[in-house]
Amino acid sequence: MPVSLHLLVVASETPDQAEARRRSVGAASHETYASTVRSLTDDASIDFLSCVDGSRTPSPPELSRYDGIFFAGSPIQMHEDTEESRSAARFATDVFESGTPAFGSCAGLQIAAVAAGGTCKPRETTMEAGFARGITATEAGRDHPLLRGRPVVWDAPAMHSSIIGTMPAGGVVLARTKSTPIQAAEIRSRNGIFWGVQYHPELTIAEIAASLRRQADDLIAQDMARDSTAIEDYAALLDELHNDAARRDIAWRIGIDDEITDAKKRTSELRSFLSLLNR
């Protein structure tokens, strides 16, 4: 890889949301993203900006100075007309205008879709919590460089309650599941290209455990868990697996394989995007 990529990680958590996540796992979502990206590059300079906190947004020419831009996940709901959702979409529009390649997970993908003219909506079923199961590449996705290295069907860390409703013009669906019709996509708009996934290749198994604990009340309310004890027991198993990825007994109980337990495979899409930047 090049000696130095100049990258931007965009946060869409509010300050309160970011601080709550720091108390839970020691890092806000954009900080986790940067940590994972740094682990995949020999040397990179990474800047942070928020697309929702009211700070000045760089102009497209300023954004074009970056080699690549990452949109981190967050609880933002892009189907709701809020100051935060409008601000995030404007930021992503400027990223497309800049021509700098961009990548996003979960809310990051939804922000890009709305900016390019698509829509989002709440999931019709319960939230997707823990892992997205049976992600399947579409015909377009099977040969797409974003999914290079993935099998035709795989699982991935996931945590979300909303999805893309309609793809924008210039969007191509690369992977789907039965309950989430758009799990991976490429979006071309204005001068730019965006690769994104609804799941979380940047998260560790321990961070998924922490997410389940943070959202325990929602999981119980949606009848996905009987009580907080059940959630804690499941999260504790995930913590054990995070600490020892060779625990096949735990992976078997949870129903996941090395597409999740192997860090190299789990971060496959991030590696593919970094390869795009190095062309």
C-alpha positions in Angstrom: 0.0 0.0 0.0 1.1 3.6 -0.5 3.3 5.0 2.3 0.6 7.5 3.3 -3.1 7.6 2.5 -4.8 10.8 3.6 -8.2 9.7 4.9 -11.3 11.3 6.4 -13.6 9.5 8.9 -17.0 11.1 9.1 -19.1 10.9 12.4 -22.9 11.0 12.4 -23.4 10.4 16.1 -24.4 13.4 18.2 -22.0 14.4 20.9 -24.2 12.7 23.5 -24.4 9.5 21.5 -20.6 9.5 21.0 -20.0 9.9 24.7 -22.4 7.2 25.6 -20.6 4.8 23.3 -17.2 5.8 24.8 -18.6 4.9 28.2 -19.7 1.5 26.8 -16.7 0.4 24.7 -14.1 3.1 25.1 -14.6 4.7 21.7 -17.2 6.6 19.6 -18.2 4.9 16.4 -15.9 7.1 14.2 -13.0 6.4 16.6 -13.6 2.6 16.3 -13.6 3.0 12.5 -10.3 4.9 12.5 -8.7 2.2 14.7 -9.8 -0.6 12.4 -8.7 1.3 9.3 -5.3 2.0 10.9 -4.9 -1.7 11.5 -5.3 -2.4 7.8 -2.9 0.2 6.4 0.8 0.5 6.7 0.6 4.2 7.3 -2.3 6.6 7.0 -3.1 10.1 8.2 -6.7 10.2 9.4 -8.8 13.3 10.0 -12.2 13.4 11.8 -15.3 15.5 11.0 -18.9 15.4 12.0 -21.7 15.7 9.6 -24.3 16.4 12.3 -22.8 18.6 15.0 -23.2 22.0 13.1 -19.5 22.5 12.5 -18.3 23.9 9.2 -18.6 21.4 6.3 -15.6 21.4 3.9 -16.2 22.4 0.4 -16.0 19.8 -2.4 -12.6 21.1 -3.5 -11.4 20.6 0.1 -12.9 17.1 0.3 -11.2 16.2 -3.0 -7.8 16.5 -1.2 -8.5 13.2 0.6 -7.7 9.9 -0.9 -10.8 8.3 0.6 -13.6 9.0 3.0 -15.3 6.7 5.5 -18.8 7.2 6.9 -19.1 5.6 10.4 -22.3 4.1 11.7 -24.6 5.8 14.2 -28.2 5.7 15.5 -29.2 8.4 13.0 -32.5 7.7 11.3 -32.3 8.8 7.6 -36.1 8.2 7.0 -36.9 10.9 9.5 -36.8 14.6 8.5 -34.5 16.0 11.2 -31.8 18.6 11.3 -29.2 15.8 11.7 -30.5 13.8 8.7 -30.6 16.8 6.5 -27.1 17.8 7.5 -25.7 14.3 6.9 -27.3 14.2 3.5 -25.8 17.6 2.5 -22.4 16.5 3.7 -22.6 13.3 1.6 -23.8 15.3 -1.4 -20.6 17.4 -1.2 -18.6 14.2 -0.9 -20.1 12.9 -4.2 -19.4 16.3 -5.8 -15.8 16.2 -4.7 -15.2 12.9 -6.6 -13.4 11.4 -3.6 -14.2 7.6 -3.3 -16.2 6.9 -0.1 -17.2 3.9 2.0 -19.8 3.6 4.7 -21.3 1.0 7.1 -24.9 0.8 8.3 -26.0 4.4 8.7 -23.2 5.5 6.5 -24.7 3.6 3.6 -28.1 5.0 4.3 -26.7 8.6 4.4 -25.2 8.1 0.9 -28.3 6.6 -0.5 -30.5 9.5 0.6 -27.9 12.0 -0.6 -28.0 10.5 -4.0 -31.8 10.5 -4.2 -32.8 7.2 -2.5 -35.0 6.7 0.5 -34.8 4.8 3.8 -37.5 3.2 6.0 -37.9 1.3 9.3 -37.4 -2.5 9.1 -40.8 -4.3 8.8 -39.6 -7.0 11.2 -37.6 -6.7 14.4 -34.2 -5.0 14.5 -31.3 -6.9 13.0 -29.2 -7.4 16.2 -25.9 -9.2 16.6 -25.3 -10.7 13.2 -26.8 -10.5 9.7 -27.4 -14.1 8.6 -27.3 -15.5 5.1 -26.0 -12.4 3.3 -26.2 -13.4 -0.4 -24.3 -11.7 -3.3 -26.5 -10.7 -6.2 -25.4 -11.4 -9.7 -23.8 -8.0 -9.9 -22.2 -8.5 -6.5 -20.5 -11.8 -7.3 -18.0 -10.2 -9.6 -17.8 -6.8 -7.8 -14.5 -5.9 -6.2 -16.1 -4.8 -3.0 -17.1 -8.4 -2.2 -13.8 -10.0 -3.5 -12.9 -12.7 -1.0 -16.4 -13.3 0.3 -18.2 -16.5 -0.4 -21.5 -16.4 -2.2 -23.3 -16.5 1.2 -21.9 -15.2 4.5 -22.7 -13.7 7.9 -21.5 -10.4 9.3 -21.8 -8.3 12.5 -24.9 -6.1 12.3 -27.1 -3.8 14.4 -29.8 -1.7 12.9 -33.5 -0.9 12.9 -33.9 0.8 9.5 -32.9 0.0 5.9 -32.7 1.5 2.5 -36.2 1.6 1.0 -35.5 2.6 -2.6 -32.1 2.8 -4.3 -31.1 6.0 -6.0 -30.5 6.2 -9.7 -26.9 5.1 -10.2 -27.2 2.6 -7.4 -26.5 -1.2 -7.8 -27.5 -3.8 -5.1 -24.6 -6.1 -4.5 -25.9 -8.3 -1.7 -29.1 -8.9 0.2 -30.8 -11.0 2.8 -34.5 -12.0 3.1 -35.3 -9.3 5.7 -32.8 -6.7 4.4 -33.0 -6.4 0.6 -30.0 -4.1 0.4 -27.0 -5.4 2.4 -24.3 -4.1 0.1 -24.3 -1.5 -2.7 -22.4 0.7 -5.0 -23.8 4.2 -5.6 -22.5 6.5 -8.3 -23.7 10.1 -8.1 -22.3 13.4 -9.5 -18.6 12.9 -9.7 -18.3 10.3 -7.0 -18.5 6.6 -6.2 -19.6 5.1 -2.9 -19.3 1.5 -1.7 -21.3 0.6 1.3 -22.7 -2.2 3.5 -25.6 -2.4 5.9 -23.6 -4.5 8.3 -20.4 -3.7 10.3 -17.1 -5.0 9.0 -15.3 -2.5 11.2 -16.6 -3.9 14.5 -15.1 -6.6 16.7 -17.2 -9.3 18.3 -16.8 -7.6 21.7 -18.3 -4.4 20.3 -21.3 -6.3 19.1 -21.6 -7.7 22.6 -21.5 -4.2 24.0 -24.1 -3.0 21.4 -26.5 -5.8 22.6 -26.1 -4.7 26.2 -26.8 -1.0 25.3 -29.9 -1.9 23.4 -31.2 -4.6 25.9 -34.5 -2.8 26.5 -35.3 -2.6 22.8 -34.4 -6.3 22.3 -36.7 -7.3 25.2 -39.5 -5.1 23.9 -39.3 -6.7 20.5 -39.4 -10.2 22.1 -35.9 -11.0 20.8 -34.8 -11.8 24.4 -36.8 -13.0 27.4 -35.0 -10.7 29.8 -31.7 -8.9 30.6 -30.1 -12.1 31.9 -30.6 -13.8 28.6 -28.9 -10.9 26.8 -26.0 -10.8 29.3 -25.5 -14.5 28.9 -25.3 -14.2 25.1 -23.1 -11.1 25.3 -20.7 -12.9 27.7 -20.3 -15.7 25.2 -19.4 -13.1 22.6 -16.8 -11.6 24.9 -15.3 -15.0 25.4 -15.1 -15.6 21.7 -13.6 -12.2 21.1 -10.8 -13.1 23.6 -10.2 -16.5 22.1 -11.3 -16.8 18.4 -10.2 -20.4 18.5 -13.2 -21.3 20.7 -15.1 -23.4 18.1 -17.5 -24.5 20.8 -18.7 -21.0 21.3 -18.8 -20.2 17.5 -20.9 -23.4 17.1 -23.4 -22.4 19.9 -23.8 -18.9 18.4 -23.9 -20.2 14.8 -21.1 -18.3 13.2 -18.0 -19.2 11.3 -14.7 -17.7 10.4 -16.2 -15.1 8.2 -16.8 -13.4 11.5 -14.3 -14.9 13.9 -11.3 -14.3 11.5 -10.5 -10.6 11.7 -9.1 -10.6 8.2 -12.2 -12.1 6.7 -14.5 -10.0 8.9 -12.9 -6.8 7.6 -13.0 -7.9 3.9 -15.0 -5.0 2.5 -12.7 -2.4 4.2 -9.7 -4.1 2.6 -11.4 -4.1 -0.8 -12.1 -0.4 -0.5 -8.5 0.4 0.5 -7.3 -1.6 -2.5 -9.5 0.7 -4.6 -7.7 3.7 -3.2 -4.4 2.2 -4.1 -5.0 1.7 -7.8 
